[in-house]
Amino acid sequence: MSNPQRLLLIASPLMRRTPVYDRAAALAKAKGMALHIVAFDYLEGLATAGLVNDQALATLRDGYVQQHREWLEAQALSMRRNGVTVTTEVVWAQHPLDEILVHLREQPFALLIKAFEQEPWWMRAMFTSLDIQLLRETRIPLHLVHKAEHALPRRILAAVDLSRPEDQYAGFNDQIIDEALKLALQCNASIELLYAYDLGSMYLDAGGGREHSFLFDSNLAQTLHEAQSDAFQALAERNGIAAEHRHMRVGDPAKVLALFMETNTIDVVVMGSHHHHGVGWFIGSTTERVLHRLGNSVLIVSPER
């Protein structure tokens, strides 16, 4: 029986071939799924032209959409020759997030793929990018491709967090590892498991007063480290991760994770993202901080799907 689920690739409106196309095609073939490519077009200049002449606007808009549709079909042709079932679609939409969420509600997509758009810090401070909006709103796995030296990933990293189990969904770390293991199996890739934690923050949470933080209690620190190590080893053991592929690091998780990926030539890191409320929306999660340090790609798993 054929797999009814498909992969969804969000294409850039710029009509430029980037590594995300090769990654999407390679994953579709490895997973045995069809690929649907959709581009959301909206040109402000054409939209304002409608104030003068609605008929001219419609003609210009239809011509642009048709040109983009033909360009996408040209990209799909090479994928089809490689054995991947591909469909394409171009939608005129001013707000792509709304249209993407409609697509996800109406059709059974297994994975959302998009090129990651690196933006300067000052723009991130004023605007929430589409990538971050998707991270917060989607409930299916989200694969953001920064660069893809290998179309099919060769080295995969599962990044887990055991620092505050009371704030986490039950079994979420196991879910992250499971997604990484499935991807590694489909891609015939190797897998590593990393847990990076901030011992200073855990010390404060465990009762080490901030006013006495300069007198860091080495016994408490050792106790915290041993507890984290035991939990990490148990997690790795029940998921079948060999000892030589388990890694624990102390430090800021975002910085540690980015450095580990760079020094170990990781193609994709699989990690989880909690959907924030209140102040968390402004501060951002570890996942959001990691995105802006990325040298490679990330597969983000939501516990709420």
Residue pairs with C-beta under 8 A, 6 or more apart in sequence:
3 31
3 32
3 33
3 34
4 108
5 33
5 108
5 109
5 110
6 33
6 34
6 35
6 36
6 107
6 108
6 109
6 110
7 24
7 27
7 28
7 31
7 33
7 34
7 35
7 36
7 109
7 110
7 111
7 113
8 36
8 38
8 103
8 104
8 107
8 109
8 111
8 112
8 113
9 20
9 21
9 24
9 35
9 36
9 37
9 38
9 113
9 114
10 38
10 39
10 40
10 96
10 100
10 112
10 113
10 114
11 21
11 37
11 38
11 39
11 72
12 18
12 39
12 115
13 39
13 40
13 41
13 42
13 68
15 67
15 68
15 71
17 75
18 115
19 115
19 145
19 147
19 148
19 151
20 113
20 114
20 115
20 145
20 148
21 75
21 79
22 148
22 151
23 113
23 143
23 145
23 148
23 151
23 297
24 35
24 37
24 113
25 35
25 79
25 82
25 84
25 86
25 151
26 151
26 152
26 187
27 111
27 113
27 143
27 152
27 186
27 187
28 34
28 35
28 79
28 84
28 85
28 86
29 82
29 83
29 84
30 152
30 186
30 187
31 110
31 111
31 186
33 110
34 84
34 85
34 86
34 87
35 79
35 84
35 85
35 86
35 87
36 86
36 87
36 88
36 89
36 107
36 109
37 72
37 75
37 76
37 86
37 87
37 88
37 89
38 88
38 89
38 90
38 91
38 103
39 68
39 72
39 89
39 90
39 91
40 90
40 91
40 92
40 93
40 96
40 99
40 100
41 64
41 65
41 68
41 90
41 91
41 92
41 93
42 92
42 93
42 94
42 96
43 64
46 57
46 60
46 61
46 64
47 57
47 94
49 56
49 57
49 60
50 57
61 92
65 90
65 92
68 90
69 88
69 90
72 88
72 89
72 90
73 88
75 88
76 86
76 87
76 88
79 86
80 86
91 99
93 99
96 130
97 130
97 133
97 134
97 137
100 112
100 134
100 138
101 137
101 138
103 109
104 112
104 138
104 139
104 140
109 140
110 140
110 141
111 140
111 141
111 142
111 143
112 134
112 138
112 140
112 141
112 142
112 143
113 143
113 145
114 130
114 131
114 134
114 142
114 143
114 144
114 145
115 144
115 145
115 146
116 131
116 144
116 145
116 146
116 291
116 294
116 297
116 298
117 129
117 130
117 131
118 146
118 292
119 129
121 292
123 129
124 292
131 144
131 291
132 284
132 288
132 291
134 142
135 142
135 144
135 273
135 287
135 288
135 291
135 300
136 273
136 275
136 276
136 281
138 302
139 302
139 304
139 305
140 302
140 305
141 179
141 299
141 300
141 301
141 302
141 305
142 299
142 300
142 302
143 268
143 297
143 298
143 299
143 300
144 291
144 294
144 297
144 298
144 300
145 297
146 294
146 295
146 296
146 297
146 298
147 295
147 296
147 297
148 267
148 296
148 297
149 267
149 296
150 267
152 187
152 188
152 189
153 183
153 187
153 189
153 267
153 268
153 297
154 187
154 189
154 190
154 267
155 189
155 190
155 191
155 192
155 264
155 265
155 266
155 267
156 180
156 183
156 184
156 187
156 189
156 190
156 191
156 192
156 266
156 267
156 268
156 269
156 270
157 180
157 191
157 192
157 193
157 194
157 260
157 261
157 264
157 266
157 268
157 269
157 270
158 176
158 177
158 179
158 180
158 181
158 191
158 192
158 193
158 194
158 269
158 270
158 271
159 176
159 194
159 195
159 196
159 253
159 257
159 269
159 270
159 271
160 173
160 176
160 177
160 193
160 194
160 195
160 232
160 235
160 271
160 272
161 168
161 173
161 195
161 197
161 253
161 272
161 286
162 173
162 195
162 197
162 228
162 231
162 232
162 235
163 197
163 198
163 201
163 202
163 228
164 205
165 231
167 274
168 274
168 303
169 303
169 304
172 272
172 303
173 235
173 272
174 235
174 238
174 239
175 272
175 301
175 303
176 270
176 271
176 272
176 301
177 193
177 235
177 239
177 241
178 239
179 270
179 299
179 301
180 191
180 193
180 270
180 299
181 191
181 239
181 240
183 189
183 268
183 270
183 299
184 190
184 191
189 267
190 245
191 241
191 245
192 245
192 247
192 264
192 266
193 236
193 239
193 241
193 245
193 246
193 247
194 247
194 248
194 249
194 256
194 257
194 260
195 228
195 232
195 247
195 248
195 249
196 248
196 249
196 250
196 251
196 252
196 253
196 256
196 257
196 260
197 228
197 248
197 249
197 250
197 253
198 250
198 251
198 252
198 253
199 221
199 224
199 225
199 250
200 213
202 224
202 228
203 213
203 216
203 217
203 220
203 221
203 224
204 210
204 213
206 220
206 224
207 220
208 216
208 217
208 220
225 250
228 248
229 248
232 246
232 248
233 246
236 243
236 246
247 260
249 256
249 260
250 256
253 286
253 290
254 286
254 289
254 290
254 293
255 293
257 269
257 271
257 286
257 290
257 293
258 290
258 293
258 294
258 295
260 266
261 269
261 294
261 295
261 296
262 295
266 296
267 296
267 297
268 296
268 297
268 298
268 299
269 290
269 296
269 297
269 298
269 299
270 298
270 299
270 301
271 286
271 287
271 290
271 298
271 299
271 300
271 301
272 287
272 300
272 301
272 302
272 303
273 285
273 287
273 288
273 300
273 301
273 302
274 280
274 285
274 303
275 302
275 304
276 283
276 284
276 285
287 298
287 300
290 298
291 298
